[in-house]
Amino acid sequence: MCCSITDKALTSFAACSALLELDINGCSNITDDGMASLALVPQLTHLDLGQCDKVTEIGIIALAPLVQLKCLVVSFCRGIKPEALAAVAAFTELTSLDVGHVPLNYMTVRDCGLAALAPLQKLTSLDLGSTGVNDAAVAALAPLVGLQSLNLSGGAPNNISDAGLRALSQSLVRLTKLNCHGCDGITDNGLVALASLSQLVDLDLHGCECITDTGLAFLTPLQQLRSLNITLCNKTTAAGRSALSKQLQRLALTWSERPSFW
């Protein structure tokens, strides 16, 4: 889609009865008025509003008629405030939600406001990357028992620690993909809890600098694990990484003592 699209252009979509998917990512001229127009396209199942930073919680609330939405992207929509989460919870058919880079840490929802998402029982993928959510917020995700993919990757401030891993390991047991890139509060003790996530296939611990060989050993029960990123986990050793690879022979392990862009 062209980034020059305006609210006026969106009014024409109301007549598109066959329109199911709409990507207006990066269309920075779109505002809440445009969302009101999209509400007249109730058959939409996929909507990407990424980087539409003039859209606020008022616009998200206006989308309420889109009861068939299965995928919603609002990443980088920095104008969104707490009320948006309650509005998103009305989309009970959602299977994928991306709120990455929306500064939840500055919202009153930081600790337990994510509990508003509890009605999304069909949700399988949730991206909270670089939102600044903390351990309490992760604990509030407990009702989302169908989650298979969860992105908690960092960007300051990031407050995910061992307590967060313990909380998710008790309820989100269907996870197959977990991204904790940059969650430097995670230690070996947190990896103990991950052993209960028997379906985990992809784990990103890039930049979790407190992890040692002891923590790697705690991952050996994860027999489905195929991808592990421990770049910048510089307290691990060649011996520890080798021992894990021998236990998980189908594992693709990524490690470097330098960032990947060096």
C-alpha positions in Angstrom: 0.0 0.0 0.0 1.1 3.6 -0.7 2.2 5.5 2.3 0.4 8.6 0.9 -3.1 7.0 1.5 -5.4 9.3 3.5 -8.5 8.8 5.5 -10.6 9.9 2.5 -9.2 7.0 0.4 -10.3 4.6 3.1 -14.0 5.6 2.6 -14.0 3.8 -0.7 -13.3 0.4 0.9 -16.8 0.3 2.3 -18.0 -0.9 -1.1 -15.5 -3.7 -1.3 -17.6 -6.6 -0.1 -14.9 -9.1 -1.0 -12.1 -7.4 0.9 -10.7 -9.7 3.6 -7.1 -8.4 4.1 -5.8 -4.9 4.3 -2.2 -3.7 4.8 -1.8 0.0 5.4 1.5 -0.4 7.3 3.4 2.9 7.2 0.5 5.0 6.0 1.3 7.8 8.5 -1.5 10.0 7.2 -4.2 7.7 8.4 -6.0 8.9 11.6 -8.9 7.7 13.8 -11.3 9.0 11.1 -10.0 6.4 8.8 -10.7 3.7 11.3 -14.3 4.7 11.4 -14.4 4.1 7.6 -12.8 0.7 8.0 -15.5 -0.3 10.5 -17.9 -0.4 7.5 -15.9 -3.3 6.1 -17.1 -5.9 8.7 -15.8 -8.9 6.7 -12.1 -8.0 7.3 -10.1 -10.8 8.8 -6.5 -9.3 8.6 -5.7 -5.7 9.3 -2.1 -4.2 9.4 -2.0 -0.7 10.9 1.7 -0.9 11.7 3.4 2.6 11.9 0.1 4.4 11.6 1.2 6.6 14.4 -1.7 9.0 14.2 -4.1 6.2 15.1 -5.1 6.3 18.8 -7.2 4.2 21.1 -10.2 6.0 19.8 -9.6 4.6 16.4 -9.1 1.1 17.8 -12.4 1.4 19.6 -14.1 2.5 16.4 -13.1 -0.8 14.8 -15.5 -2.7 17.1 -17.7 -3.9 14.2 -14.8 -6.0 12.8 -15.8 -9.1 14.7 -14.3 -11.4 12.2 -10.7 -10.1 12.6 -8.2 -12.9 13.0 -5.0 -10.9 12.6 -4.3 -7.4 13.9 -1.0 -5.5 13.7 -0.7 -2.1 15.6 3.1 -2.2 16.0 4.7 1.3 16.2 1.3 2.9 16.7 2.7 5.1 19.5 -0.4 7.2 19.9 -2.3 4.3 21.4 -3.2 4.5 25.1 -4.5 1.9 27.6 -8.1 1.9 26.5 -7.0 0.2 23.3 -6.3 -3.1 25.0 -9.9 -3.4 26.3 -11.1 -2.6 22.8 -8.9 -5.2 21.2 -10.3 -7.8 23.6 -13.6 -7.5 21.7 -12.0 -9.2 18.7 -12.6 -12.7 20.0 -11.7 -14.4 16.7 -8.1 -13.0 16.8 -5.4 -15.6 16.4 -2.5 -13.2 16.0 -1.9 -9.8 17.7 1.1 -7.6 17.3 1.5 -4.6 19.6 5.3 -4.5 19.3 7.0 -1.1 20.0 3.9 0.3 21.5 5.2 1.8 24.8 3.1 -0.2 27.3 5.6 0.6 30.0 4.3 4.1 30.0 0.7 3.0 30.2 -1.3 2.3 33.4 -1.7 -1.2 31.9 2.0 -2.1 32.4 1.6 -4.5 35.3 -1.8 -6.2 35.0 -3.6 -4.4 32.2 -2.8 -7.2 29.8 -5.4 -9.2 31.7 -7.9 -7.3 29.5 -6.8 -9.7 26.7 -8.2 -12.7 28.5 -11.3 -13.0 26.2 -8.9 -13.8 23.3 -9.1 -17.5 23.7 -8.2 -18.2 20.1 -5.0 -16.2 20.2 -1.9 -18.3 19.2 0.6 -15.5 18.5 1.3 -12.4 20.6 4.1 -9.9 19.9 4.9 -7.7 22.9 8.4 -6.9 21.7 10.0 -3.7 22.9 6.9 -2.7 24.8 8.6 -2.6 28.2 6.2 -5.1 29.9 7.4 -6.6 33.1 7.0 -9.9 35.0 3.5 -9.0 36.4 2.3 -8.3 32.8 3.6 -11.7 31.7 1.7 -13.3 34.6 -1.5 -11.6 33.5 -1.3 -13.6 30.2 -2.1 -16.8 32.1 -5.6 -17.1 30.6 -4.2 -17.2 27.1 -3.5 -20.9 27.3 -3.6 -21.4 23.5 -0.6 -19.2 22.9 2.1 -20.9 20.7 4.3 -17.9 19.9 5.2 -15.1 22.4 7.6 -12.3 21.8 9.0 -10.6 24.9 12.1 -9.2 23.3 13.7 -6.2 25.0 14.7 -2.7 24.3 15.0 -0.5 27.4 13.3 -0.5 29.7 12.9 -4.3 29.8 11.8 -5.9 33.0 11.4 -9.6 32.3 13.3 -11.8 34.8 13.2 -15.3 36.1 9.8 -14.6 37.7 8.3 -13.9 34.3 9.6 -17.2 32.9 8.2 -19.1 35.9 4.8 -17.5 35.4 4.5 -18.3 31.7 5.9 -21.8 32.2 3.0 -22.6 34.5 0.2 -21.6 32.2 1.5 -21.2 28.6 2.5 -24.8 28.1 1.6 -24.9 24.4 4.4 -22.4 23.5 6.5 -23.5 20.5 8.3 -20.2 20.0 9.6 -17.8 22.8 11.6 -14.7 22.1 13.4 -13.3 25.2 16.1 -11.4 23.2 17.6 -8.7 25.4 15.8 -9.8 28.6 19.0 -9.5 30.6 17.2 -10.1 33.9 16.9 -13.8 33.1 19.4 -16.1 34.8 20.0 -19.9 35.1 17.2 -20.1 37.6 14.7 -18.9 35.0 15.8 -21.6 32.6 14.8 -24.3 35.1 11.2 -23.3 34.6 11.4 -23.5 30.8 12.0 -27.3 31.1 8.2 -27.7 31.5 7.6 -26.2 28.0 7.9 -29.6 26.3 6.6 -28.3 22.9 9.2 -25.5 22.6 10.9 -25.5 19.2 12.4 -22.0 18.9 14.0 -20.1 21.9 15.8 -16.8 21.6 18.0 -15.8 24.6 20.2 -13.4 22.7 21.8 -10.9 25.1 20.7 -12.7 28.3 24.1 -12.2 29.8 23.6 -13.9 33.1 23.1 -17.4 31.6 25.9 -19.9 32.2 26.5 -23.5 31.3 24.4 -24.5 34.3 21.4 -22.8 32.6 22.1 -24.5 29.3 22.0 -27.9 31.0 18.5 -27.1 32.3 17.3 -27.0 28.7 18.2 -30.6 27.9 14.6 -31.9 28.6 13.4 -29.8 25.7 13.6 -32.6 23.1 11.6 -30.6 20.5 13.9 -27.7 20.6 15.4 -27.0 17.1 16.6 -23.4 17.3 18.4 -21.7 20.2 20.0 -18.3 20.0 22.5 -17.5 22.8 24.5 -14.8 21.1 26.2 -12.5 23.7 25.5 -15.1 26.5 29.2 -14.8 27.2 29.2 -16.7 30.5 28.5 -19.9 28.6 31.5 -21.9 27.4 32.4 -24.0 24.4 32.1 -27.1 26.7 28.6 -26.1 27.9 27.4 -25.4 24.4 28.8 -28.7 23.1 27.3 -30.7 25.9 23.8 -29.2 25.1 24.3 -29.9 21.4 25.1 -33.6 22.2 21.9 -33.9 24.2 19.8 -32.2 21.6 21.3 -33.5 18.4 18.8 -31.8 16.1 19.4 -28.4 17.6 20.7 -25.5 15.6 22.6 -23.4 18.1 23.5 -19.8 17.4 26.3 -18.2 19.5 28.7 -15.3 19.1 30.5 -13.1 21.6 29.7 -10.1 19.4 26.5 -8.7 18.1 25.4 -10.1 14.8 25.8 -6.7 13.1 29.6 -6.5 13.9 
